Amino acid sequence: MKTITLKLPEILEVRLNTIARQNGMSRSEIVRRALTEYLSHDGIKPGSFLDLSRDLAGSIEGPSDLSTNKARLKRYGA
């Protein structure tokens, strides 16, 4: 296994030490697990589409029945 060195803000070091002590694990193991979890998502945040776009919900004005009013869908092959 390779060794790396990193700098942590004091608050993260305190939290890391606390979690390590509570779980009976080494700090290295906790950091390895956290990195594994973070890197396993390939930059994709977990959650529903609504969770990921919540800041956009309601930001566009228009008719509220676009998905249910068949007259509005005629041009689109429905």
PDB file with SEQRES, HELIX, SHEET and CRYST1 records, atoms N, CA, C and O in Angstrom:
SEQRES   1 A   78  MET LYS THR ILE THR LEU LYS LEU PRO GLU ILE LEU GLU          
SEQRES   2 A   78  VAL ARG LEU ASN THR ILE ALA ARG GLN ASN GLY MET SER          
SEQRES   3 A   78  ARG SER GLU ILE VAL ARG ARG ALA LEU THR GLU TYR LEU          
SEQRES   4 A   78  SER HIS ASP GLY ILE LYS PRO GLY SER PHE LEU ASP LEU          
SEQRES   5 A   78  SER ARG ASP LEU ALA GLY SER ILE GLU GLY PRO SER ASP          
SEQRES   6 A   78  LEU SER THR ASN LYS ALA ARG LEU LYS ARG TYR GLY ALA          
HELIX    1 AA1 GLU A   10  ASN A   23  1                                  14    
HELIX    2 AA2 ARG A   27  LEU A   39  1                                  13    
HELIX    3 AA3 PHE A   49  SER A   53  1                                   5    
HELIX    4 AA4 LYS A   70  LEU A   73  1                                   4    
HELIX    5 AA5 LYS A   74  TYR A   76  5                                   3    
CRYST1    1.000    1.000    1.000  90.00  90.00  90.00 P 1           1          
ATOM      1  N   MET A   1       0.845  -1.169   0.000  1.00  0.00           N  
ATOM      2  CA  MET A   1       0.000   0.000   0.000  1.00  0.00           C  
ATOM      3  C   MET A   1       0.894   1.238   0.000  1.00  0.00           C  
ATOM      4  O   MET A   1       1.917   1.274   0.685  1.00  0.00           O  
ATOM      5  N   LYS A   2       0.507   2.236  -0.762  1.00  0.00           N  
ATOM      6  CA  LYS A   2       1.247   3.491  -0.836  1.00  0.00           C  
ATOM      7  C   LYS A   2       0.865   4.394   0.346  1.00  0.00           C  
ATOM      8  O   LYS A   2      -0.225   4.278   0.906  1.00  0.00           O  
ATOM      9  N   THR A   3       1.764   5.272   0.701  1.00  0.00           N  
ATOM     10  CA  THR A   3       1.522   6.250   1.762  1.00  0.00           C  
ATOM     11  C   THR A   3       1.387   7.628   1.143  1.00  0.00           C  
ATOM     12  O   THR A   3       2.169   8.007   0.270  1.00  0.00           O  
ATOM     13  N   ILE A   4       0.384   8.383   1.602  1.00  0.00           N  
ATOM     14  CA  ILE A   4       0.245   9.769   1.178  1.00  0.00           C  
ATOM     15  C   ILE A   4       0.205  10.648   2.428  1.00  0.00           C  
ATOM     16  O   ILE A   4      -0.061  10.173   3.532  1.00  0.00           O  
ATOM     17  N   THR A   5       0.468  11.899   2.234  1.00  0.00           N  
ATOM     18  CA  THR A   5       0.395  12.874   3.320  1.00  0.00           C  
ATOM     19  C   THR A   5      -0.606  13.934   2.913  1.00  0.00           C  
ATOM     20  O   THR A   5      -0.632  14.366   1.761  1.00  0.00           O  
ATOM     21  N   LEU A   6      -1.435  14.354   3.868  1.00  0.00           N  
ATOM     22  CA  LEU A   6      -2.369  15.418   3.556  1.00  0.00           C  
ATOM     23  C   LEU A   6      -2.496  16.362   4.730  1.00  0.00           C  
ATOM     24  O   LEU A   6      -2.218  16.004   5.874  1.00  0.00           O  
ATOM     25  N   LYS A   7      -2.918  17.564   4.429  1.00  0.00           N  
ATOM     26  CA  LYS A   7      -3.122  18.576   5.462  1.00  0.00           C  
ATOM     27  C   LYS A   7      -4.609  18.691   5.728  1.00  0.00           C  
ATOM     28  O   LYS A   7      -5.412  18.793   4.800  1.00  0.00           O  
ATOM     29  N   LEU A   8      -4.971  18.675   7.004  1.00  0.00           N  
ATOM     30  CA  LEU A   8      -6.365  18.777   7.404  1.00  0.00           C  
ATOM     31  C   LEU A   8      -6.580  20.011   8.260  1.00  0.00           C  
ATOM     32  O   LEU A   8      -5.726  20.355   9.076  1.00  0.00           O  
ATOM     33  N   PRO A   9      -7.699  20.674   8.084  1.00  0.00           N  
ATOM     34  CA  PRO A   9      -8.050  21.719   9.047  1.00  0.00           C  
ATOM     35  C   PRO A   9      -8.230  21.060  10.418  1.00  0.00           C  
ATOM     36  O   PRO A   9      -8.573  19.881  10.505  1.00  0.00           O  
ATOM     37  N   GLU A  10      -8.002  21.808  11.455  1.00  0.00           N  
ATOM     38  CA  GLU A  10      -8.054  21.245  12.813  1.00  0.00           C  
ATOM     39  C   GLU A  10      -9.392  20.580  13.107  1.00  0.00           C  
ATOM     40  O   GLU A  10      -9.431  19.528  13.744  1.00  0.00           O  
ATOM     41  N   ILE A  11     -10.490  21.180  12.652  1.00  0.00           N  
ATOM     42  CA  ILE A  11     -11.811  20.612  12.939  1.00  0.00           C  
ATOM     43  C   ILE A  11     -11.970  19.229  12.325  1.00  0.00           C  
ATOM     44  O   ILE A  11     -12.574  18.347  12.934  1.00  0.00           O  
ATOM     45  N   LEU A  12     -11.426  19.028  11.110  1.00  0.00           N  
ATOM     46  CA  LEU A  12     -11.499  17.698  10.495  1.00  0.00           C  
ATOM     47  C   LEU A  12     -10.643  16.691  11.239  1.00  0.00           C  
ATOM     48  O   LEU A  12     -11.019  15.527  11.372  1.00  0.00           O  
ATOM     49  N   GLU A  13      -9.505  17.133  11.720  1.00  0.00           N  
ATOM     50  CA  GLU A  13      -8.645  16.234  12.485  1.00  0.00           C  
ATOM     51  C   GLU A  13      -9.341  15.794  13.774  1.00  0.00           C  
ATOM     52  O   GLU A  13      -9.286  14.623  14.150  1.00  0.00           O  
ATOM     53  N   VAL A  14      -9.985  16.727  14.433  1.00  0.00           N  
ATOM     54  CA  VAL A  14     -10.709  16.401  15.662  1.00  0.00           C  
ATOM     55  C   VAL A  14     -11.827  15.408  15.367  1.00  0.00           C  
ATOM     56  O   VAL A  14     -12.000  14.430  16.094  1.00  0.00           O  
ATOM     57  N   ARG A  15     -12.585  15.656  14.306  1.00  0.00           N  
ATOM     58  CA  ARG A  15     -13.687  14.743  13.949  1.00  0.00           C  
ATOM     59  C   ARG A  15     -13.159  13.377  13.555  1.00  0.00           C  
ATOM     60  O   ARG A  15     -13.733  12.354  13.930  1.00  0.00           O  
ATOM     61  N   LEU A  16     -12.067  13.352  12.799  1.00  0.00           N  
ATOM     62  CA  LEU A  16     -11.458  12.086  12.383  1.00  0.00           C  
ATOM     63  C   LEU A  16     -11.002  11.294  13.597  1.00  0.00           C  
ATOM     64  O   LEU A  16     -11.255  10.093  13.687  1.00  0.00           O  
ATOM     65  N   ASN A  17     -10.334  11.953  14.526  1.00  0.00           N  
ATOM     66  CA  ASN A  17      -9.873  11.281  15.743  1.00  0.00           C  
ATOM     67  C   ASN A  17     -11.038  10.749  16.568  1.00  0.00           C  
ATOM     68  O   ASN A  17     -10.972   9.643  17.104  1.00  0.00           O  
ATOM     69  N   THR A  18     -12.090  11.529  16.667  1.00  0.00           N  
ATOM     70  CA  THR A  18     -13.266  11.115  17.441  1.00  0.00           C  
ATOM     71  C   THR A  18     -13.918   9.883  16.823  1.00  0.00           C  
ATOM     72  O   THR A  18     -14.227   8.920  17.525  1.00  0.00           O  
ATOM     73  N   ILE A  19     -14.124   9.914  15.522  1.00  0.00           N  
ATOM     74  CA  ILE A  19     -14.754   8.786  14.833  1.00  0.00           C  
ATOM     75  C   ILE A  19     -13.873   7.541  14.918  1.00  0.00           C  
ATOM     76  O   ILE A  19     -14.373   6.433  15.115  1.00  0.00           O  
ATOM     77  N   ALA A  20     -12.580   7.722  14.772  1.00  0.00           N  
ATOM     78  CA  ALA A  20     -11.653   6.593  14.867  1.00  0.00           C  
ATOM     79  C   ALA A  20     -11.740   5.949  16.248  1.00  0.00           C  
ATOM     80  O   ALA A  20     -11.807   4.726  16.368  1.00  0.00           O  
ATOM     81  N   ARG A  21     -11.737   6.773  17.277  1.00  0.00           N  
ATOM     82  CA  ARG A  21     -11.803   6.261  18.647  1.00  0.00           C  
ATOM     83  C   ARG A  21     -13.148   5.568  18.901  1.00  0.00           C  
ATOM     84  O   ARG A  21     -13.182   4.489  19.492  1.00  0.00           O  
ATOM     85  N   GLN A  22     -14.246   6.175  18.463  1.00  0.00           N  
ATOM     86  CA  GLN A  22     -15.582   5.603  18.690  1.00  0.00           C  
ATOM     87  C   GLN A  22     -15.760   4.261  17.999  1.00  0.00           C  
ATOM     88  O   GLN A  22     -16.441   3.378  18.521  1.00  0.00           O  
ATOM     89  N   ASN A  23     -15.151   4.102  16.828  1.00  0.00           N  
ATOM     90  CA  ASN A  23     -15.345   2.882  16.038  1.00  0.00           C  
ATOM     91  C   ASN A  23     -14.198   1.887  16.180  1.00  0.00           C  
ATOM     92  O   ASN A  23     -14.231   0.813  15.581  1.00  0.00           O  
ATOM     93  N   GLY A  24     -13.192   2.234  16.962  1.00  0.00           N  
ATOM     94  CA  GLY A  24     -12.054   1.338  17.142  1.00  0.00           C  
ATOM     95  C   GLY A  24     -11.309   1.083  15.837  1.00  0.00           C  
ATOM     96  O   GLY A  24     -10.844  -0.030  15.587  1.00  0.00           O  
ATOM     97  N   MET A  25     -11.199   2.108  15.015  1.00  0.00           N  
ATOM     98  CA  MET A  25     -10.540   1.988  13.714  1.00  0.00           C  
ATOM     99  C   MET A  25      -9.376   2.963  13.656  1.00  0.00           C  
ATOM    100  O   MET A  25      -9.319   3.925  14.421  1.00  0.00           O  
ATOM    101  N   SER A  26      -8.454   2.705  12.745  1.00  0.00           N  
ATOM    102  CA  SER A  26      -7.365   3.651  12.540  1.00  0.00           C  
ATOM    103  C   SER A  26      -7.875   4.828  11.704  1.00  0.00           C  
ATOM    104  O   SER A  26      -8.853   4.719  10.964  1.00  0.00           O  
ATOM    105  N   ARG A  27      -7.188   5.932  11.847  1.00  0.00           N  
ATOM    106  CA  ARG A  27      -7.544   7.094  11.029  1.00  0.00           C  
ATOM    107  C   ARG A  27      -7.351   6.778   9.554  1.00  0.00           C  
ATOM    108  O   ARG A  27      -8.123   7.231   8.709  1.00  0.00           O  
ATOM    109  N   SER A  28      -6.316   5.997   9.245  1.00  0.00           N  
ATOM    110  CA  SER A  28      -6.052   5.624   7.846  1.00  0.00           C  
ATOM    111  C   SER A  28      -7.216   4.837   7.262  1.00  0.00           C  
ATOM    112  O   SER A  28      -7.606   5.062   6.116  1.00  0.00           O  
ATOM    113  N   GLU A  29      -7.771   3.917   8.040  1.00  0.00           N  
ATOM    114  CA  GLU A  29      -8.893   3.110   7.545  1.00  0.00           C  
ATOM    115  C   GLU A  29     -10.111   3.989   7.259  1.00  0.00           C  
ATOM    116  O   GLU A  29     -10.799   3.798   6.256  1.00  0.00           O  
ATOM    117  N   ILE A  30     -10.370   4.935   8.130  1.00  0.00           N  
ATOM    118  CA  ILE A  30     -11.516   5.833   7.919  1.00  0.00           C  
ATOM    119  C   ILE A  30     -11.305   6.675   6.669  1.00  0.00           C  
ATOM    120  O   ILE A  30     -12.235   6.845   5.880  1.00  0.00           O  
ATOM    121  N   VAL A  31     -10.114   7.198   6.474  1.00  0.00           N  
ATOM    122  CA  VAL A  31      -9.825   8.005   5.286  1.00  0.00           C  
ATOM    123  C   VAL A  31      -9.917   7.147   4.032  1.00  0.00           C  
ATOM    124  O   VAL A  31     -10.445   7.602   3.017  1.00  0.00           O  
ATOM    125  N   ARG A  32      -9.413   5.912   4.077  1.00  0.00           N  
ATOM    126  CA  ARG A  32      -9.514   5.002   2.915  1.00  0.00           C  
ATOM    127  C   ARG A  32     -10.972   4.750   2.566  1.00  0.00           C  
ATOM    128  O   ARG A  32     -11.355   4.813   1.398  1.00  0.00           O  
ATOM    129  N   ARG A  33     -11.781   4.465   3.574  1.00  0.00           N  
ATOM    130  CA  ARG A  33     -13.209   4.204   3.322  1.00  0.00           C  
ATOM    131  C   ARG A  33     -13.911   5.443   2.763  1.00  0.00           C  
ATOM    132  O   ARG A  33     -14.727   5.338   1.847  1.00  0.00           O  
ATOM    133  N   ALA A  34     -13.594   6.600   3.309  1.00  0.00           N  
ATOM    134  CA  ALA A  34     -14.218   7.839   2.835  1.00  0.00           C  
ATOM    135  C   ALA A  34     -13.824   8.121   1.387  1.00  0.00           C  
ATOM    136  O   ALA A  34     -14.665   8.516   0.579  1.00  0.00           O  
ATOM    137  N   LEU A  35     -12.556   7.919   1.061  1.00  0.00           N  
ATOM    138  CA  LEU A  35     -12.106   8.134  -0.321  1.00  0.00           C  
ATOM    139  C   LEU A  35     -12.738   7.121  -1.271  1.00  0.00           C  
ATOM    140  O   LEU A  35     -13.145   7.469  -2.379  1.00  0.00           O  
ATOM    141  N   THR A  36     -12.818   5.887  -0.838  1.00  0.00           N  
ATOM    142  CA  THR A  36     -13.440   4.848  -1.666  1.00  0.00           C  
ATOM    143  C   THR A  36     -14.890   5.213  -1.966  1.00  0.00           C  
ATOM    144  O   THR A  36     -15.336   5.118  -3.110  1.00  0.00           O  
ATOM    145  N   GLU A  37     -15.615   5.627  -0.948  1.00  0.00           N  
ATOM    146  CA  GLU A  37     -17.018   6.022  -1.123  1.00  0.00           C  
ATOM    147  C   GLU A  37     -17.130   7.231  -2.047  1.00  0.00           C  
ATOM    148  O   GLU A  37     -17.958   7.241  -2.958  1.00  0.00           O  
ATOM    149  N   TYR A  38     -16.315   8.232  -1.821  1.00  0.00           N  
ATOM    150  CA  TYR A  38     -16.354   9.447  -2.628  1.00  0.00           C  
ATOM    151  C   TYR A  38     -16.020   9.156  -4.085  1.00  0.00           C  
ATOM    152  O   TYR A  38     -16.701   9.644  -4.987  1.00  0.00           O  
ATOM    153  N   LEU A  39     -14.997   8.380  -4.320  1.00  0.00           N  
ATOM    154  CA  LEU A  39     -14.549   8.105  -5.690  1.00  0.00           C  
ATOM    155  C   LEU A  39     -15.437   7.096  -6.417  1.00  0.00           C  
ATOM    156  O   LEU A  39     -15.385   7.006  -7.643  1.00  0.00           O  
ATOM    157  N   SER A  40     -16.243   6.342  -5.690  1.00  0.00           N  
ATOM    158  CA  SER A  40     -17.109   5.355  -6.331  1.00  0.00           C  
ATOM    159  C   SER A  40     -18.274   5.988  -7.078  1.00  0.00           C  
ATOM    160  O   SER A  40     -18.917   5.331  -7.896  1.00  0.00           O  
ATOM    161  N   HIS A  41     -18.548   7.247  -6.805  1.00  0.00           N  
ATOM    162  CA  HIS A  41     -19.677   7.925  -7.451  1.00  0.00           C  
ATOM    163  C   HIS A  41     -19.298   8.575  -8.769  1.00  0.00           C  
ATOM    164  O   HIS A  41     -20.180   9.044  -9.488  1.00  0.00           O  
ATOM    165  N   ASP A  42     -18.047   8.620  -9.104  1.00  0.00           N  
ATOM    166  CA  ASP A  42     -17.588   9.227 -10.362  1.00  0.00           C  
ATOM    167  C   ASP A  42     -18.174  10.617 -10.580  1.00  0.00           C  
ATOM    168  O   ASP A  42     -18.509  10.985 -11.706  1.00  0.00           O  
ATOM    169  N   GLY A  43     -18.295  11.379  -9.514  1.00  0.00           N  
ATOM    170  CA  GLY A  43     -18.802  12.747  -9.632  1.00  0.00           C  
ATOM    171  C   GLY A  43     -20.309  12.831  -9.692  1.00  0.00           C  
ATOM    172  O   GLY A  43     -20.857  13.929  -9.787  1.00  0.00           O  
ATOM    173  N   ILE A  44     -20.998  11.702  -9.640  1.00  0.00           N  
ATOM    174  CA  ILE A  44     -22.461  11.693  -9.689  1.00  0.00           C  
ATOM    175  C   ILE A  44     -22.992  11.725  -8.269  1.00  0.00           C  
ATOM    176  O   ILE A  44     -22.667  10.863  -7.452  1.00  0.00           O  
ATOM    177  N   LYS A  45     -23.804  12.718  -7.985  1.00  0.00           N  
ATOM    178  CA  LYS A  45     -24.381  12.822  -6.659  1.00  0.00           C  
ATOM    179  C   LYS A  45     -25.572  11.878  -6.550  1.00  0.00           C  
ATOM    180  O   LYS A  45     -26.408  11.830  -7.452  1.00  0.00           O  
ATOM    181  N   PRO A  46     -25.658  11.131  -5.461  1.00  0.00           N  
ATOM    182  CA  PRO A  46     -26.817  10.259  -5.299  1.00  0.00           C  
ATOM    183  C   PRO A  46     -28.073  11.084  -5.027  1.00  0.00           C  
ATOM    184  O   PRO A  46     -27.989  12.189  -4.493  1.00  0.00           O  
ATOM    185  N   GLY A  47     -29.202  10.561  -5.385  1.00  0.00           N  
ATOM    186  CA  GLY A  47     -30.466  11.243  -5.131  1.00  0.00           C  
ATOM    187  C   GLY A  47     -31.354  11.211  -6.358  1.00  0.00           C  
ATOM    188  O   GLY A  47     -30.921  10.857  -7.454  1.00  0.00           O  
ATOM    189  N   SER A  48     -32.593  11.585  -6.151  1.00  0.00           N  
ATOM    190  CA  SER A  48     -33.547  11.612  -7.252  1.00  0.00           C  
ATOM    191  C   SER A  48     -33.279  12.820  -8.140  1.00  0.00           C  
ATOM    192  O   SER A  48     -32.519  13.717  -7.777  1.00  0.00           O  
ATOM    193  N   PHE A  49     -33.906  12.828  -9.293  1.00  0.00           N  
ATOM    194  CA  PHE A  49     -33.766  13.971 -10.193  1.00  0.00           C  
ATOM    195  C   PHE A  49     -34.257  15.239  -9.502  1.00  0.00           C  
ATOM    196  O   PHE A  49     -33.657  16.303  -9.653  1.00  0.00           O  
ATOM    197  N   LEU A  50     -35.344  15.128  -8.746  1.00  0.00           N  
ATOM    198  CA  LEU A  50     -35.863  16.305  -8.042  1.00  0.00           C  
ATOM    199  C   LEU A  50     -34.844  16.788  -7.012  1.00  0.00           C  
ATOM    200  O   LEU A  50     -34.631  17.993  -6.875  1.00  0.00           O  
ATOM    201  N   ASP A  51     -34.213  15.860  -6.287  1.00  0.00           N  
ATOM    202  CA  ASP A  51     -33.197  16.261  -5.320  1.00  0.00           C  
ATOM    203  C   ASP A  51     -32.072  17.040  -6.003  1.00  0.00           C  
ATOM    204  O   ASP A  51     -31.595  18.048  -5.483  1.00  0.00           O  
ATOM    205  N   LEU A  52     -31.661  16.560  -7.164  1.00  0.00           N  
ATOM    206  CA  LEU A  52     -30.545  17.182  -7.868  1.00  0.00           C  
ATOM    207  C   LEU A  52     -30.922  18.498  -8.541  1.00  0.00           C  
ATOM    208  O   LEU A  52     -30.053  19.333  -8.794  1.00  0.00           O  
ATOM    209  N   SER A  53     -32.213  18.693  -8.835  1.00  0.00           N  
ATOM    210  CA  SER A  53     -32.633  19.904  -9.542  1.00  0.00           C  
ATOM    211  C   SER A  53     -33.577  20.767  -8.713  1.00  0.00           C  
ATOM    212  O   SER A  53     -34.284  21.618  -9.254  1.00  0.00           O  
ATOM    213  N   ARG A  54     -33.589  20.547  -7.412  1.00  0.00           N  
ATOM    214  CA  ARG A  54     -34.514  21.274  -6.539  1.00  0.00           C  
ATOM    215  C   ARG A  54     -34.384  22.792  -6.682  1.00  0.00           C  
ATOM    216  O   ARG A  54     -35.377  23.512  -6.576  1.00  0.00           O  
ATOM    217  N   ASP A  55     -33.174  23.276  -6.920  1.00  0.00           N  
ATOM    218  CA  ASP A  55     -32.987  24.721  -7.063  1.00  0.00           C  
ATOM    219  C   ASP A  55     -33.639  25.261  -8.335  1.00  0.00           C  
ATOM    220  O   ASP A  55     -33.867  26.466  -8.447  1.00  0.00           O  
ATOM    221  N   LEU A  56     -33.939  24.390  -9.287  1.00  0.00           N  
ATOM    222  CA  LEU A  56     -34.577  24.812 -10.536  1.00  0.00           C  
ATOM    223  C   LEU A  56     -36.094  24.691 -10.487  1.00  0.00           C  
ATOM    224  O   LEU A  56     -36.791  25.368 -11.242  1.00  0.00           O  
ATOM    225  N   ALA A  57     -36.614  23.840  -9.611  1.00  0.00           N  
ATOM    226  CA  ALA A  57     -38.058  23.602  -9.538  1.00  0.00           C  
ATOM    227  C   ALA A  57     -38.785  24.912  -9.257  1.00  0.00           C  
ATOM    228  O   ALA A  57     -38.481  25.618  -8.295  1.00  0.00           O  
ATOM    229  N   GLY A  58     -39.745  25.217 -10.112  1.00  0.00           N  
ATOM    230  CA  GLY A  58     -40.538  26.430  -9.951  1.00  0.00           C  
ATOM    231  C   GLY A  58     -39.878  27.685 -10.485  1.00  0.00           C  
ATOM    232  O   GLY A  58     -40.387  28.785 -10.271  1.00  0.00           O  
ATOM    233  N   SER A  59     -38.770  27.547 -11.168  1.00  0.00           N  
ATOM    234  CA  SER A  59     -38.067  28.738 -11.641  1.00  0.00           C  
ATOM    235  C   SER A  59     -38.512  29.173 -13.034  1.00  0.00           C  
ATOM    236  O   SER A  59     -38.086  30.220 -13.523  1.00  0.00           O  
ATOM    237  N   ILE A  60     -39.361  28.379 -13.673  1.00  0.00           N  
ATOM    238  CA  ILE A  60     -39.828  28.698 -15.019  1.00  0.00           C  
ATOM    239  C   ILE A  60     -41.331  28.936 -14.957  1.00  0.00           C  
ATOM    240  O   ILE A  60     -42.066  28.172 -14.333  1.00  0.00           O  
ATOM    241  N   GLU A  61     -41.775  29.997 -15.606  1.00  0.00           N  
ATOM    242  CA  GLU A  61     -43.201  30.291 -15.630  1.00  0.00           C  
ATOM    243  C   GLU A  61     -43.831  29.693 -16.874  1.00  0.00           C  
ATOM    244  O   GLU A  61     -43.212  29.661 -17.937  1.00  0.00           O  
ATOM    245  N   GLY A  62     -45.049  29.224 -16.741  1.00  0.00           N  
ATOM    246  CA  GLY A  62     -45.774  28.659 -17.864  1.00  0.00           C  
ATOM    247  C   GLY A  62     -47.006  27.929 -17.371  1.00  0.00           C  
ATOM    248  O   GLY A  62     -47.283  27.917 -16.172  1.00  0.00           O  
ATOM    249  N   PRO A  63     -47.741  27.324 -18.276  1.00  0.00           N  
ATOM    250  CA  PRO A  63     -48.941  26.595 -17.872  1.00  0.00           C  
ATOM    251  C   PRO A  63     -48.586  25.445 -16.934  1.00  0.00           C  
ATOM    252  O   PRO A  63     -47.557  24.789 -17.099  1.00  0.00           O  
ATOM    253  N   SER A  64     -49.439  25.214 -15.962  1.00  0.00           N  
ATOM    254  CA  SER A  64     -49.157  24.161 -14.987  1.00  0.00           C  
ATOM    255  C   SER A  64     -49.653  22.789 -15.445  1.00  0.00           C  
ATOM    256  O   SER A  64     -49.409  21.790 -14.769  1.00  0.00           O  
ATOM    257  N   ASP A  65     -50.350  22.729 -16.588  1.00  0.00           N  
ATOM    258  CA  ASP A  65     -50.927  21.461 -17.024  1.00  0.00           C  
ATOM    259  C   ASP A  65     -50.232  20.880 -18.267  1.00  0.00           C  
ATOM    260  O   ASP A  65     -50.858  20.142 -19.029  1.00  0.00           O  
ATOM    261  N   LEU A  66     -48.978  21.197 -18.474  1.00  0.00           N  
ATOM    262  CA  LEU A  66     -48.285  20.758 -19.688  1.00  0.00           C  
ATOM    263  C   LEU A  66     -48.223  19.238 -19.819  1.00  0.00           C  
ATOM    264  O   LEU A  66     -48.255  18.724 -20.937  1.00  0.00           O  
ATOM    265  N   SER A  67     -48.137  18.523 -18.733  1.00  0.00           N  
ATOM    266  CA  SER A  67     -47.996  17.072 -18.826  1.00  0.00           C  
ATOM    267  C   SER A  67     -49.337  16.347 -18.832  1.00  0.00           C  
ATOM    268  O   SER A  67     -49.370  15.138 -19.064  1.00  0.00           O  
ATOM    269  N   THR A  68     -50.443  17.044 -18.586  1.00  0.00           N  
ATOM    270  CA  THR A  68     -51.738  16.373 -18.507  1.00  0.00           C  
ATOM    271  C   THR A  68     -52.753  16.854 -19.536  1.00  0.00           C  
ATOM    272  O   THR A  68     -53.722  16.146 -19.811  1.00  0.00           O  
ATOM    273  N   ASN A  69     -52.562  18.012 -20.100  1.00  0.00           N  
ATOM    274  CA  ASN A  69     -53.514  18.571 -21.048  1.00  0.00           C  
ATOM    275  C   ASN A  69     -53.145  18.095 -22.457  1.00  0.00           C  
ATOM    276  O   ASN A  69     -52.160  18.551 -23.037  1.00  0.00           O  
ATOM    277  N   LYS A  70     -53.944  17.178 -22.997  1.00  0.00           N  
ATOM    278  CA  LYS A  70     -53.653  16.590 -24.308  1.00  0.00           C  
ATOM    279  C   LYS A  70     -53.654  17.629 -25.429  1.00  0.00           C  
ATOM    280  O   LYS A  70     -52.939  17.466 -26.417  1.00  0.00           O  
ATOM    281  N   ALA A  71     -54.438  18.682 -25.293  1.00  0.00           N  
ATOM    282  CA  ALA A  71     -54.467  19.726 -26.319  1.00  0.00           C  
ATOM    283  C   ALA A  71     -53.088  20.384 -26.451  1.00  0.00           C  
ATOM    284  O   ALA A  71     -52.707  20.791 -27.548  1.00  0.00           O  
ATOM    285  N   ARG A  72     -52.356  20.491 -25.380  1.00  0.00           N  
ATOM    286  CA  ARG A  72     -51.032  21.106 -25.420  1.00  0.00           C  
ATOM    287  C   ARG A  72     -49.988  20.164 -26.018  1.00  0.00           C  
ATOM    288  O   ARG A  72     -48.914  20.607 -26.425  1.00  0.00           O  
ATOM    289  N   LEU A  73     -50.301  18.860 -26.071  1.00  0.00           N  
ATOM    290  CA  LEU A  73     -49.340  17.881 -26.555  1.00  0.00           C  
ATOM    291  C   LEU A  73     -49.559  17.515 -28.024  1.00  0.00           C  
ATOM    292  O   LEU A  73     -48.775  16.745 -28.577  1.00  0.00           O  
ATOM    293  N   LYS A  74     -50.583  18.034 -28.662  1.00  0.00           N  
ATOM    294  CA  LYS A  74     -50.905  17.653 -30.048  1.00  0.00           C  
ATOM    295  C   LYS A  74     -49.725  17.869 -31.002  1.00  0.00           C  
ATOM    296  O   LYS A  74     -49.477  17.041 -31.878  1.00  0.00           O  
ATOM    297  N   ARG A  75     -49.012  18.957 -30.839  1.00  0.00           N  
ATOM    298  CA  ARG A  75     -47.896  19.249 -31.739  1.00  0.00           C  
ATOM    299  C   ARG A  75     -46.747  18.255 -31.559  1.00  0.00           C  
ATOM    300  O   ARG A  75     -45.878  18.156 -32.426  1.00  0.00           O  
ATOM    301  N   TYR A  76     -46.732  17.532 -30.465  1.00  0.00           N  
ATOM    302  CA  TYR A  76     -45.605  16.664 -30.143  1.00  0.00           C  
ATOM    303  C   TYR A  76     -45.925  15.181 -30.369  1.00  0.00           C  
ATOM    304  O   TYR A  76     -45.219  14.317 -29.851  1.00  0.00           O  
ATOM    305  N   GLY A  77     -46.948  14.886 -31.111  1.00  0.00           N  
ATOM    306  CA  GLY A  77     -47.252  13.498 -31.468  1.00  0.00           C  
ATOM    307  C   GLY A  77     -48.081  12.756 -30.449  1.00  0.00           C  
ATOM    308  O   GLY A  77     -48.206  11.535 -30.542  1.00  0.00           O  
ATOM    309  N   ALA A  78     -48.651  13.441 -29.485  1.00  0.00           N  
ATOM    310  CA  ALA A  78     -49.461  12.744 -28.468  1.00  0.00           C  
ATOM    311  C   ALA A  78     -50.921  12.792 -28.836  1.00  0.00           C  
ATOM    312  O   ALA A  78     -51.759  12.263 -28.106  1.00  0.00           O  
TER     313      ALA A  78                                                      
END                                                                             
